[in-house]
Amino acid sequence: MSYEIKQALKDAAAKLDRIRGCLDLGGMVQRQAEIEALVAKEGFWNKPDGAKTVLKERTVLSNRLERFKGLASEIEDTQGLYEMAVEESDEATLGDLSRQTTDLLQRVDRFASN
């Protein structure tokens, strides 16, 4: 079981790294800052249709970045917990991690396909 968990975590991390390469996270963060500057500009709300489009883009960017960061953090946390469970030969935690890691890998796959 331990090997399968370790391999699944490696797979999840590798997939997320490939996603990172495709996403242009730096560009997304920069665009998010540009949108915030637009929203803060005087007169932004004078054109409701344009404002709606910009706010929708901001929401999409924000959600995508937060999901990515959340998955990256969860992989890192799970890897740390896995290492502790292996050190302590904690079979109960390893069992939980097996289920969590399967779920995590599925969520990374869903994120990649969106």
Summary of the structure (lengths in Angstrom):
residues: 114
radius of gyration: 19.1
end to end distance: 30.2
largest distance: 62.7
contacts: 299
relative contact order: 0.17
helix: 91%
strand: 0%
